[in-house]
Amino acid sequence: MPVIELGQLGADDETPTAPPPRLRLTTGTRALLAVTLAVLVLAVTAASGPPREPAIGPLWSLPGNDASAGRLLAGDVLYVLRGRELTAYDGRSGRVRWRSAQPDERLWLSSSRPEVLLLATTGAPRSADPDAVEYARATIAVDPASGRQLWRLPGEVSYPPYDGRVLLLERTADGQAVRTLRSAALGDGRLLWSRPATTSTGWPVVFVDSPVADRIVTMTADGGAEILDSADGRPVSRGQLPWRPVRDNETLLNILIVGHTVVIAARAGDGPHAWAYDTETLRQTWDTRLTGSLTGCAPVLCVYDLQETSAVDPRTGTELWRRAGTTNPAGFADGLVVADNDGSAPRVLLDSRTGREITPLRSTTTVTLDPADGIPYLLEAADITAPDVVTRIDPATGRRAVLGRVGPIGPDSCQTEGALMACQAPTELVILTPGALRAG
């Protein structure tokens, strides 16, 4: 699942706020109230017409809106990083499970698995230039049960860990290239394999696809490519590809790997092109002239400009669909794309396989995915001050199931994890449980 930013969190008052406790009633009182309540419900229902959608009540919240705080919802835990202090909150109650002080000053939350939480650290800034890209000089693994540090290794995590291992990229001193690849066991940091760069200047590019990819693409400054097996680091194939590093924004457009296909999008003499290669042999499988930019819209490739978006089969280069008036596609999940739209709605949710419009979206709509079943939640409001209506979308039919209202919520500020959802409101981070409403 792609990690979605949870917004901002406050440091002034970190005490979780829970709903007030319920009054305990005797059995006789409950029976009397039940009868009275039933009569009132019938009367109100008859007077008010169709029932309104249920309200989504927060489980608890953290006051504040601090941009410097890091936060990550994983499993049933909310992790909050403020400076060197890392706090783990129980996702359902807001109770503090543990706090730990980390040794580094410049940290951010990287990713999490049930057995380990990963932190990235830069140490000191690598450049005084405010526009310089920071990268992780080291990765720290923390025990989710106690906050104790498990291991520390050079390099940054290239993508979320899977199959009990993590791939780390150690960069050159100037940060412009990768000089060493390391694969380590997630639980104890044990080195599984290591591979130094093939040139003295390092690999300008090391690329992997999703957490299920079994191939790693490395590229030197002159376009020399090497494909590695992610399990053991062995070379699968080598060759020369039409790639050059960015110098004047007129060269590199993109590098994508989809399964066992590598796609290079770059400029040729007659304009931008896309070339596709089989990772096992680096034999070219297709090429096409591009009419715009190329991006991944799993399981297809999206080509887009200011007027339209089209989809290409990554294995054959065959155009699968084309939509006029749709641009800036972003792959949201496997088979789902969020794109800008010139029509009646400012944004749309699309089926990436067919280009079919699943549902229109407001420009301020927050879209977040339920990892359990891949069904999207939408949080939409008439404006930024209005409460958000929370719905779930059936991708097959576009039908919306209204769960309730919450908010107002900051745009694109929610993350869903199991039966929990965390959203940044203007003055607090709110933890909800739409999953419980769905089940009940």
Residue, then its C-alpha position, 0 to 999 in steps of 0.5 A: m500500500p502506498v503510504i499516505e501522509l497523515g497531515q500534521l500533528g501537535a506537540d503542545d499537548e499530546t494527551p489523547t482525548a477520548p469520548p466521555p464515559r457512558l453512564r451505567l444503568t440498572t436492568g430495570t432502567r435499561a428496559l424502561l429506556a428501551v421502550t421509550l427510545a423505541v417509541l421516540v425513534l418511530a415518531v422521529t422516523a415518521a416525521s423526518g422521512p428517510p433516515r440520515e447516514p450514521a455519524i462516525g464517532p472518533l475513537w480518540s484524538l491527539p490535539g495539535n497541528d505540528a508540521s514537524a511531527g512524523r506519524l505512521l499508522a501501522g497495524d493497531v498502533l499509531y507511531v508519532l516521532r517528535g525530534r528524537e522521541l518516538t511514541a507508540y499509541d494504541g490505535r483503539s484507545g489512545r493509550v501510550r504503549w511506550r516511549s523511547a529516545q532515539p540517538d539521532e537528531r534528524l529522523w523520519l518514519s520509514s515503514s513498518r511490518p509486524e516484526v519491525l519499525l524502520l526509521a531513516t536518519t540523515g545525521a547532518p544536512r548534506s547541503a546548505d541549499p534549501d532545495a537539495v534533496e535529502y537522503a537517508r545515510a542510515t536505517i534504524a530498526v526498532d522493536p514495535a513492542s518496546g521501542r528498543q533499537l534492533w539494528r542499524l545499517p548504512g543506506e536508505v530503504s528503497y521500498p517497503p520490505y517484504d519476504g522478511r528482507v529489506l533492500l538498502l541503498e548506500r549513496t556516495a558522499d555527494g548523494q548523487a549516486v548509489r555506491t552499494l546495495r545491501s539486502a538484510a534480514l528484517g528481524d535482526g539486520r543480518l546481511l543477506w548479500s551486498r554488491p558494490a557499484t560497477t563503476s568508481t562513480g557509482w550507479p546514478v540510478v537503482f530502481v525496483d518496482s513494487p514490494v513483489a518485484d524480483r528484479i532490480v535495475t541498476m544504471t550507470a551514467d553512460g546507460g550501462a544497465e545491469i539487472l539483479d535478482s533481488a533474492d540473492g543479488r546475482p546478475v541476471s542480464r547486462g546491456q546498454l540502454p538509451w538512458r542518460p542522467v538529467r542535465d538540462n531537463e531535456t534528457l531523462l523522462n522516466i524509468l519504469i519496471v513492470g514485472h520482467t519489463v523495463v521501460i525507458a522514456a527519454r528523448a531521441g533525435d525526433g522527440p521523446h520515445a519509450w523503449a521496452y526491454d525484457t529484464e532476463t535478456l535485455r532484448q528490446t521488445w517494443d518502442t514507440r514515440l511518446t506524445g507526452s509523459l510516461t508514468g506507472c498506472a499498474p498494471v498498465l503504463c499511462v502516457y499523458d499530456l495537457q489534453e489527454t491520457s492513454a494507457v499502454d500494455p507494458r509487455t507489448g506496447t499496445e494502446l489499450w484506451r485513450r481519454a480526452g480531457t483527462t490528465n495528470p494520472a496518478g496510480f493509486a492502487d493496482g487497477l485504480v487511477v486518480a486523474d484531473n478532469d476537464g469535465s463536470a468534476p475536477r477529478v475522477l477515479l478511473d479503472s486503469r485496465t479499461g479507462r472506465e470512469i468509476t466515480p467523479l471526485r471533488s478537487t478536495t476529495t481525500v482518497t484512502l485505501d482499505p488494505a484488507d480488500g483494496i476498496p477505496y474510502l472517499l472523504e468529500a466536503a462541499d468546502i474546506t470548512a464543511p464536514d466530510v462525508v465518508t463513503r466506500i466505493d465499489p470499483a466494479t459499479g461505482r456505487r457509494a455506501v455512505l458511512g457517515r460524516v466527520g470533519p472537517i478534515g484536511p485534504d489528502s490527510c487520511q490513512t486507513e489501516g485495517a479497521l482504523m483510519a487516522c485523519q488530520a483535522p484543523t486542530e487535532l489528529v482524529i482516529l476513527t473506525p469506519g471498519a466497525l461501522r461497516a461490519g455492524 
